Amino acid sequence: MPLALTLALVVYWPLSHLFSTLFTRAGSEALWQVLSAGRYRTSLLNSLLLSVAAAALSLLLSLIPAWVLARERFRGQGLLRGLISLPLTFSGVLVGFLAVVMLGRAGAVPSLLRFLTGRELLAGSAYTLGGLFTAYLYFEVPRAVMTLEPSFRRIPGELDAAARSLGAVPLSRFGRVFLPIAAPALRATFALAFSASLGSFGVALMLARRFTVAPLEVYTQLTGFSNDSVAGALCLVLAASSFLADRLLSGGRA
């Protein structure tokens, strides 16, 4: 009951209120404005493409770390798990600030490269699309690792023993035995990383200079122009995109 009340108050009631605005003239015009050609649609496309790319690469990079944490036992494993999960405790603004510290115009990486090569390589790259993408990976890879690890741990070890007895090498066992079994977890991890990237605001606020993403447009429309209709329409499209991605990747299951 407490969970149901909490979800009703902080999720379903606000969403239903936003959805009801679509049946007003201002709401329908705002939705058409968002979906038609222009700055708003560009921000939506940027968010969708960036989120798909970040989720896909995060999933790929997380496979081996999640596998090692789930199937191997070694000293310092708990410490390694804690270090991997540490970025999940940071807010988006802090992640963006760390990207500026490392890849800003006077960041640590350009300063080191200037000392080594005499050239200011990667200076200001934090403010490019590549810098924003790297910042997304900074907190999406740990999220994917922590999501996949329990799923990999639940895979029966007898299957690995059977494949080993048939002469399968570790890479073959990983790709032909465990990945097919873990396919539902992989899809769920992709959906989770996609949704988190799609709604990420603090990182974009710090780093997006030459392009825009949908969460940043929502912030701008609310604080800069008090345009509640357009901001609400953007939020609904983002929520619908996240929901559809989850439904498609889960095979239509709840």
TIVEXFI-312149 format. One line per field, with one value per residue (C-alpha): x, y, z; residue in three letters. Coordinates in steps of 0.5 Angstrom, whole numbers, plus 500, padded with zeros to 3 digits. Layout:
X	X, ...
Y	Y, ...
Z	Z, ...
rest	ALA, ...
***
This chain:
X	500, 505, 509, 502, 501, 508, 508, 501, 503, 510, 509, 502, 498, 504, 504, 496, 496, 501, 497, 491, 494, 494, 487, 487, 489, 495, 498, 496, 499, 506, 506, 506, 511, 515, 515, 515, 522, 526, 530, 525, 525, 533, 534, 529, 533, 540, 537, 535, 541, 546, 542, 542, 549, 551, 547, 549, 557, 556, 553, 558, 564, 560, 560, 567, 567, 560, 562, 569, 565, 560, 564, 571, 573, 579, 582, 580, 573, 569, 574, 573, 566, 565, 570, 566, 559, 562, 560, 553, 553, 555, 550, 550, 552, 558, 560, 560, 564, 569, 569, 571, 576, 579, 578, 576, 580, 585, 584, 588, 589, 590, 596, 599, 599, 602, 607, 609, 608, 608, 601, 595, 591, 584, 583, 576, 574, 569, 564, 564, 559, 565, 566, 558, 558, 564, 561, 555, 559, 562, 556, 552, 558, 558, 550, 550, 556, 552, 545, 548, 553, 547, 544, 551, 551, 545, 547, 548, 555, 554, 553, 560, 562, 559, 561, 568, 568, 566, 573, 570, 575, 573, 571, 567, 563, 562, 559, 555, 553, 552, 550, 544, 542, 543, 539, 533, 538, 542, 536, 533, 540, 540, 533, 535, 542, 538, 532, 538, 541, 535, 533, 540, 540, 546, 551, 548, 547, 555, 557, 553, 555, 554, 548, 542, 539, 531, 532, 536, 531, 526, 530, 531, 523, 521, 526, 528, 521, 516, 513, 510, 506, 513, 516, 511, 510, 518, 517, 511, 515, 521, 517, 513, 520, 523, 516, 516, 524, 522, 516, 520, 526, 522, 518, 512, 512, 510
Y	500, 505, 504, 504, 511, 513, 511, 514, 521, 522, 518, 517, 523, 528, 524, 524, 531, 532, 527, 531, 537, 534, 535, 542, 547, 549, 542, 540, 546, 545, 537, 539, 544, 539, 534, 538, 541, 545, 546, 542, 536, 536, 536, 530, 526, 528, 525, 519, 518, 519, 515, 509, 510, 510, 505, 500, 501, 501, 494, 492, 495, 492, 485, 483, 486, 484, 477, 477, 480, 474, 468, 469, 470, 474, 478, 485, 484, 488, 494, 493, 493, 499, 503, 501, 503, 509, 514, 512, 516, 522, 527, 529, 536, 533, 528, 534, 538, 532, 532, 539, 538, 532, 535, 542, 548, 547, 540, 535, 531, 537, 539, 532, 532, 539, 537, 530, 533, 540, 541, 542, 536, 535, 542, 543, 537, 536, 541, 537, 531, 526, 529, 529, 522, 520, 523, 519, 512, 515, 513, 508, 503, 502, 502, 496, 492, 493, 490, 485, 482, 479, 476, 473, 470, 466, 462, 455, 453, 446, 449, 452, 445, 441, 446, 446, 438, 439, 443, 450, 455, 461, 466, 461, 459, 466, 468, 461, 459, 465, 471, 467, 465, 472, 475, 478, 481, 484, 487, 490, 493, 496, 499, 502, 505, 508, 511, 514, 517, 520, 523, 526, 533, 535, 533, 536, 542, 543, 540, 542, 548, 547, 542, 541, 535, 534, 535, 541, 544, 542, 546, 552, 553, 552, 557, 562, 562, 560, 556, 550, 547, 546, 543, 539, 536, 535, 531, 527, 525, 523, 519, 515, 514, 511, 507, 504, 502, 498, 495, 493, 490, 486, 483, 486, 484, 488
Z	500, 502, 495, 491, 494, 493, 486, 485, 488, 485, 478, 476, 478, 475, 468, 468, 469, 463, 459, 460, 457, 450, 450, 450, 445, 448, 449, 442, 439, 444, 442, 434, 435, 439, 433, 427, 424, 429, 435, 439, 435, 434, 441, 441, 436, 439, 446, 442, 438, 444, 449, 444, 443, 450, 452, 447, 448, 456, 455, 451, 456, 462, 460, 462, 468, 470, 468, 472, 479, 478, 476, 479, 486, 488, 493, 493, 489, 494, 493, 486, 486, 490, 486, 480, 483, 486, 480, 481, 487, 483, 481, 474, 475, 479, 473, 468, 473, 473, 465, 465, 470, 466, 459, 459, 456, 462, 464, 467, 460, 456, 461, 461, 453, 453, 458, 454, 447, 447, 444, 447, 445, 447, 450, 451, 448, 454, 451, 444, 443, 444, 451, 453, 450, 455, 461, 459, 459, 466, 470, 465, 465, 472, 472, 467, 471, 477, 473, 470, 475, 479, 473, 471, 478, 477, 471, 473, 473, 471, 464, 464, 466, 461, 455, 458, 458, 451, 449, 449, 450, 455, 450, 446, 453, 454, 447, 446, 452, 457, 453, 450, 457, 459, 453, 458, 463, 457, 454, 461, 462, 455, 457, 464, 461, 455, 460, 464, 459, 456, 462, 464, 465, 470, 465, 459, 463, 464, 458, 452, 448, 441, 441, 445, 448, 450, 458, 457, 453, 458, 463, 458, 457, 464, 467, 461, 458, 463, 457, 461, 455, 450, 457, 458, 451, 451, 458, 455, 449, 453, 458, 452, 449, 455, 456, 449, 449, 455, 453, 446, 449, 454, 449, 451, 458, 464
rest	MET, PRO, LEU, ALA, LEU, THR, LEU, ALA, LEU, VAL, VAL, TYR, TRP, PRO, LEU, SER, HIS, LEU, PHE, SER, THR, LEU, PHE, THR, ARG, ALA, GLY, SER, GLU, ALA, LEU, TRP, GLN, VAL, LEU, SER, ALA, GLY, ARG, TYR, ARG, THR, SER, LEU, LEU, ASN, SER, LEU, LEU, LEU, SER, VAL, ALA, ALA, ALA, ALA, LEU, SER, LEU, LEU, LEU, SER, LEU, ILE, PRO, ALA, TRP, VAL, LEU, ALA, ARG, GLU, ARG, PHE, ARG, GLY, GLN, GLY, LEU, LEU, ARG, GLY, LEU, ILE, SER, LEU, PRO, LEU, THR, PHE, SER, GLY, VAL, LEU, VAL, GLY, PHE, LEU, ALA, VAL, VAL, MET, LEU, GLY, ARG, ALA, GLY, ALA, VAL, PRO, SER, LEU, LEU, ARG, PHE, LEU, THR, GLY, ARG, GLU, LEU, LEU, ALA, GLY, SER, ALA, TYR, THR, LEU, GLY, GLY, LEU, PHE, THR, ALA, TYR, LEU, TYR, PHE, GLU, VAL, PRO, ARG, ALA, VAL, MET, THR, LEU, GLU, PRO, SER, PHE, ARG, ARG, ILE, PRO, GLY, GLU, LEU, ASP, ALA, ALA, ALA, ARG, SER, LEU, GLY, ALA, VAL, PRO, LEU, SER, ARG, PHE, GLY, ARG, VAL, PHE, LEU, PRO, ILE, ALA, ALA, PRO, ALA, LEU, ARG, ALA, THR, PHE, ALA, LEU, ALA, PHE, SER, ALA, SER, LEU, GLY, SER, PHE, GLY, VAL, ALA, LEU, MET, LEU, ALA, ARG, ARG, PHE, THR, VAL, ALA, PRO, LEU, GLU, VAL, TYR, THR, GLN, LEU, THR, GLY, PHE, SER, ASN, ASP, SER, VAL, ALA, GLY, ALA, LEU, CYS, LEU, VAL, LEU, ALA, ALA, SER, SER, PHE, LEU, ALA, ASP, ARG, LEU, LEU, SER, GLY, GLY, ARG, ALA
***
